[in-house]
């Protein structure tokens, strides 16, 4: 059975992993790799710009996948400690209410039934997290191109910051209420 201490420990681990990615993102924002490439005179300005863009696109895509993995693994661990069994989405999808839901939505519903849910007033976090996971799925099915999930009125940095903030808020607002 999941104890309040277990919940806090797992929540803290997720916080540290998210913070680590956030620090890597901040370091990438501060780093000017184009000057390193210019030193070697191997590429012209246009090639350097393309290489820098491609590298950021790959980093943002991998961070998106990793942030979703952190949350999904955290919820899986909460589920397994709560129910004392492995999460089986195939079995759970036989439940009519779960047929049209994603794994993350099923996990959220199962945990909610055990009093593990976002705090009152933050219910929108569930929907936002679902949007992040849908973006991750689109990213995977779009040849791992971060540009495929960037909105029309946004840029790559804004999109990654939205993903990062959504994951942080969800983690922060998920509570275990006895």
Secondary structure, DSSP 8 states (H G I E B T S, - for coil): ---HHHHHHHHHHHHHHHHHHHHHHHHHHH--HHHHHHHTT-S-HHHHHHHHHHHHHHHHHHHHHHHHHHHHHHHHHHHHHHHSS---HHHHTTSGGGTT--HHHHHHHHHHTTTEEE-TT-THHHHHHHHHHHHHHHHHHTTT-GGGG--TT--HHHHHHHHHHHHHHHHHHEEE--
